[in-house]
Amino acid sequence: MLPNFAVLGKKLGKKIGEVKKYLTKMSHQDAAKALEIGHISVGDITIDCKTEVLTKLSFCRQGDMWESGQKDAGDIVVAIDCTQDESILNAGKAREFISHVQQLRKSAGLDITDSVEVFFTEDDGISGAKKAIEENKNIFLGKLRTYPVSKDLMPDWSVVLDQGSFDVGGSKVEIFITRPAISVKEGILETQLQFLSLMDPNQVEENETISCVIDGESHLLVEGSDFWKSAARMISSKEV
């Protein structure tokens, strides 16, 4: 707290120094109590807290995780806890991953409207990228319209458009972008697999039933149970 010199200077004259010393040495608790009461007594002087003193808020931080700022007038202080917990770090890794995918898309000469699938591998025993993807699928879907899937699930017939090795949150991650390809369930007939591997996922609707004849036999194949438009959709359907 400080005296309002424009008001108290005329009122107190030489006593203004005594009042200033008293106000600047007040504890936070005493100052808050005085503001609540509305006045402060300094010897035989009574000071109106609304018109005769100036108050400036400040933030006394404890720990390096805090950052703060205040208006010049001192009437508003904003304090932010900048602690980086695991969820914040994983969101950062997700954005790193997306940036690397965009680099691969650019180097492959793709247009913004071109759809791709994204697969990845990371060092044995490391799951940083996997956790970042699992916790931030919405970020990936918003930027890429898909989310990365382990390379173990990449179909043999996928066409790799580009790949690269990148650092994601301190871990080495290999990223692959491929043309969209049908994923199939385990144990599907070889003839059905060969038929589905030639299909364009963009020509198939979700949950669509495909009727086909292979080697003289009729087959009904259902998207969402026998096959999926993408590896990411296959993973999502199994998580429900």
N, C-alpha and C positions, 0 to 999 in steps of 0.2 A: 504494500500500500504506500502511496505517496500523497503528499498534500497537493491540493489544487492551487498552485501558486497564484493563478489569475484571480482567485477569490480570496484565499487566506492571506496573500501578501498584503493586501490593503487592510484586512481585518486585524492581523496580528503584528505586523511590523517586524521588529527584531526577534519577536518570539517564534517566528516561523522556523528558525533553525532548531529550536527545542522540539517543536512538534514534528518536524521531518525526522529527527533522530528517533523519536518515540515510535512513529509509524513504521519506519523501515526495520525496526528491531522486533516488531510484533510477530509472534508465532502464527502459524497457519490457523491453529485452533482459535486463538484470541481474535484474529482478524475476521474469521468466519462468524464468530459470536457477535462481534461489533456490527458487522453488516446486517446480521439478523435483527439486532436491537434497533439499529438505525442511527446510532451516535457513538462517539468516543470521547471520553473525558481524559484530558491531559492536564493534570494539576487543576487549576481553576478555569481551564478552557474547555468548552464543550464544542465538539466538531460534528457537523451533520455529514453522515456517510454518503448521502445521496448527491450533495452539491459541493462539498468541501474536500473530498478525498478522491483520488483516482486509484482504481484497482486494476491490476494486470494479472491475469491467470498465467500460470506456467506449469509445466509438467516435470515432476521430479522422478526420473526413471530409475528403476532398479533392475539392472541387467542390460546386456547389449541387444536384446531382442526388440527393444522398444525404439520407435522413431516418433517424433512429435513435431507439430508446427502450430503456430498461433497467429491470429490477426494482429496487425500493428496496434490496434486499439487495446488489445489484451483481453477482450471480452469473450473470445472463443478459443479453445485449445482442442486440437485433435491429436489423439495418441493411437498408434497402430502397433499391434503385436506382430512383429515380422518373423516369428518363429516358423521355420520351415519344417513342418511335420511330413510324414511319409506321403500323405495324399497330395500335398503341394509339390513335393519332389517328383512324384510319379506323373503329375500333370505336366510338369516341365519336360520330363522324358518323352511323354506322348507328343508334345509339340516339336521336340527335336526329331523324333521319328518321322513325323509328318513332313518336316522340312527336307529330310533325306529322300523321302518318297517323291516329293515334288521335284527334287534335283534329278532323280532317275527318270521321271516323266519327261522333263525338259530335254535330257540327253537322248531319250528315245524318240524325240520329235512328235510327241503326242499333243493333240488338241485338248483344250479344257473339257470338252464334252466326251472324250474317249474314256470308256470304262476299263478298269484293270482290276485284277486281283493282286493282293500283296501277301507275300509269304516271308518268313524270316527264320533264321537260326541264331543262337547265341552260344557262347562258350559253355562247355559242360559244367554243370553245377551252378550256373548263373541264371537267375530268372527275373532280373530287373526289368527287361523289356516286356516280358510276358505279364508281369504284375501291372506295369504301366498301361498296357493295352486293356487288360481285364477291367481295370478301374476307370478307364476313360474312353470307353467305346463310343460314347456320344460325341466326343471331340473328333474322333476319327471319322465317324459317319458324317458329321457336319462338314468336314474338309475334304474327305476322299470318297464319300458315299459307300464306303466299305471299311472294314478294319482288318489288320494283319492277322494271319493265321500261321501256325507252325508249318515249316516246310515239309514236315512228315506227312501232312495232309494234302500236299500239292499233287494233283493227278498226273500220271505219267504222260498224258497227252497235252498237258499245258504247254503253251508256247511262251518262253521267257523273252520279254522285250528288252529288259536290262537288269543288271544286278550290280551290287556294290557292297563294300565293307565299310562300316561307319562306326563312330563312337557315339553311344547313346548312354548318357549318364555315367560315363566312365567304363562302360562295358563294350566289347567288340560285338557288333551285330551285323550279320550278313542279310541284306534285304534283296528280295526278288520281286519284280513286277511282271505280271503275265497277262496275256489275253484272257478274258473270262472263259471258263471251261466248266462243263458239267462235272459234279462230284457224285459218286455212286455209293450205295450202301455196301457193306462187306457181304460177301457170299453171293453176290448177284451172278447170274449166269453169264458165261463168257460171251455168248452171242448178244445178250442184252447190253453188256458192257461195250462191246464193239459198236453197237448201234448208237448208244447214248454218247460215246466219246466223239462222235462226228456231228452231234447236234450243236447248234448255236444257242447258248443260254438266253440271248436277247430275243429269241423267237419263242420262248417258253414262258407261260404265265405261272405265277405261284399257285401251287395246289392243282395244277392242270393234270388231267389224265391223258396220257398218250396211248393211242391204239395203233399197233403196228403188227406187221406180219414178217417174221424172220425165218428163213428156210422153211416156208410153208406153215409155220406155226404162228397162231395169234397170241399177242401179248398185250397186257394192260400195264403200263408203267406210270406211277403217280409221283409227281413232283412233291417233295416234302416227306416221302417215305421210302421210295425206291431210288430216287435221285434228287439232286438239289441244283439250283441255278448257280450256286457258288459254294466254295468251301466255307466261307463265313456264314452263309445261310444254313448250311448243314450243322455247324457248331451251334448256332442260335436255336435251331429247332430241337436239338438234343438237350439244351439247357432249360427249356420250358417245362 
